[in-house]
Amino acid sequence: MAHCYTENQIIQFIYKECDLFEKLEMEFAMEDDSTMMDSVNDYLIGYKALPKVTFSPRKRSIDAILAYSASAT
């Protein structure tokens, strides 16, 4: 019996947010079903096209957190 995977499950697979059992199950499904493999590849193309963004807090925010933690003890 073929299992239908949702978009959310495929995205969790791509972002490595699924558990080991789900990962293995989806990899097995991709080996057996070329349509599933095509769907995952389509999402991977979109994922790779997204810009790689990194965020860092302002120094003022870090200083405020450190000051609060020092005064709380």
Residue frames relative to the residue before (quaternion, step in Angstrom):
aa qw qx qy qz dx dy dz
M 1.0000 0.0000 0.0000 0.0000 0.00 0.00 0.00
A 0.3647 -0.7410 0.5269 0.2008 3.57 -0.78 1.03
H 0.2877 -0.7470 0.5784 0.1569 3.53 -1.04 0.85
C 0.2828 -0.7469 0.5760 0.1746 3.58 -0.91 0.88
Y 0.2101 -0.7874 0.5715 0.0959 3.54 -0.69 1.12
T 0.4177 -0.7031 0.5203 0.2460 3.54 -1.04 0.80
E 0.6661 -0.4744 0.3845 0.4282 3.54 -1.31 0.23
N 0.6439 0.5329 -0.3256 0.4420 3.57 0.98 -0.83
Q 0.6496 0.5099 -0.3228 0.4624 3.60 0.97 -0.77
I 0.6488 0.5050 -0.3193 0.4712 3.58 0.99 -0.79
I 0.6534 0.5043 -0.3117 0.4708 3.59 0.97 -0.82
Q 0.6308 0.5136 -0.3340 0.4762 3.59 1.00 -0.76
F 0.6207 0.5354 -0.3327 0.4662 3.58 1.04 -0.74
I 0.6768 0.4969 -0.2934 0.4571 3.58 0.87 -0.95
Y 0.7339 0.4015 -0.2272 0.4986 3.59 0.95 -0.86
K 0.4228 -0.7316 0.4365 0.3090 3.60 1.34 0.13
E 0.4260 0.7006 -0.4558 0.3463 3.55 1.00 0.92
C 0.5763 0.5594 -0.3977 0.4437 3.60 1.21 0.27
D 0.5567 -0.6067 0.4338 0.3659 3.56 -1.17 0.44
L 0.7317 -0.4580 0.2888 0.4141 3.55 -1.31 0.31
F 0.6423 0.5320 -0.3291 0.4429 3.59 0.94 -0.85
E 0.6690 0.4903 -0.2967 0.4733 3.59 0.90 -0.92
K 0.6265 0.5435 -0.3321 0.4492 3.58 1.01 -0.82
L 0.6908 0.4718 -0.2783 0.4719 3.56 0.83 -0.98
E 0.6298 0.5403 -0.3235 0.4547 3.57 1.03 -0.81
M 0.6874 0.4701 -0.2849 0.4747 3.59 0.91 -0.88
E 0.6260 0.5235 -0.3441 0.4643 3.60 1.01 -0.71
F 0.6406 0.5104 -0.3162 0.4787 3.58 1.02 -0.81
A 0.6484 0.5175 -0.3160 0.4604 3.59 0.98 -0.86
M 0.6532 0.5138 -0.3209 0.4543 3.60 1.00 -0.76
E 0.6247 0.5348 -0.3392 0.4568 3.58 1.10 -0.64
D 0.7350 0.4345 -0.2228 0.4704 3.56 1.03 -0.81
D 0.7926 0.2673 -0.1054 0.5378 3.57 1.06 -0.71
S 0.3256 -0.7734 0.5127 0.1816 3.57 -0.42 1.20
T 0.5866 0.5682 -0.3710 0.4420 3.60 1.14 -0.54
M 0.6357 0.5121 -0.3160 0.4835 3.56 1.04 -0.82
M 0.6441 0.5179 -0.3167 0.4654 3.58 0.95 -0.87
D 0.6433 0.5184 -0.3186 0.4647 3.60 0.98 -0.82
S 0.6423 0.5233 -0.3238 0.4569 3.59 0.98 -0.83
V 0.6692 0.4878 -0.3017 0.4725 3.57 0.88 -0.93
N 0.6514 0.5150 -0.3184 0.4573 3.60 0.95 -0.82
D 0.6150 0.5380 -0.3451 0.4618 3.60 1.04 -0.73
Y 0.6764 0.4729 -0.2919 0.4833 3.58 0.94 -0.88
L 0.6263 0.5375 -0.3393 0.4514 3.60 1.03 -0.70
I 0.6185 0.5321 -0.3425 0.4658 3.58 1.02 -0.75
G 0.6630 0.4962 -0.2970 0.4754 3.58 0.97 -0.85
Y 0.6350 0.5368 -0.3164 0.4566 3.57 1.00 -0.88
K 0.6977 0.4715 -0.2736 0.4648 3.57 0.89 -0.92
A 0.6400 0.5293 -0.3244 0.4528 3.59 1.18 -0.48
L 0.5480 0.6136 -0.4030 0.4009 3.59 1.21 -0.36
P 0.4948 -0.6494 0.4732 0.3309 3.58 -1.00 0.71
K 0.4080 -0.6815 0.5493 0.2596 3.55 -1.12 0.69
V 0.0520 -0.8258 0.5601 -0.0409 3.53 -0.35 1.29
T 0.0703 -0.7658 0.6371 0.0510 3.53 -1.03 0.79
F 0.1882 -0.7789 0.5923 0.0845 3.51 -1.04 0.81
S 0.0023 0.7707 -0.6368 -0.0215 3.53 -1.13 0.62
P 0.4825 -0.6809 0.4649 0.2956 3.57 -0.97 0.83
R 0.5901 -0.5537 0.4482 0.3798 3.52 -1.27 0.39
K 0.6082 -0.5613 0.4162 0.3766 3.55 -1.16 0.60
R 0.6138 0.5626 -0.3406 0.4367 3.58 1.04 -0.76
S 0.6491 0.5120 -0.3133 0.4672 3.60 1.02 -0.79
I 0.6513 0.5082 -0.3114 0.4697 3.57 0.94 -0.87
D 0.6530 0.5125 -0.3118 0.4622 3.58 0.95 -0.90
A 0.6456 0.5183 -0.3238 0.4580 3.60 0.97 -0.78
I 0.6473 0.5102 -0.3100 0.4740 3.60 0.99 -0.82
L 0.6706 0.4917 -0.2968 0.4694 3.57 0.92 -0.91
A 0.6423 0.5151 -0.3222 0.4673 3.59 1.00 -0.80
Y 0.6522 0.5062 -0.3141 0.4687 3.59 0.95 -0.83
S 0.6783 0.4880 -0.3070 0.4555 3.60 0.87 -0.89
A 0.6371 0.5177 -0.3321 0.4645 3.59 1.07 -0.66
S 0.7049 0.4546 -0.2723 0.4715 3.60 1.00 -0.75
A 0.6280 0.5647 -0.3362 0.4167 3.60 1.16 -0.47
T 0.6868 0.4905 -0.2961 0.4472 3.62 1.14 -0.40
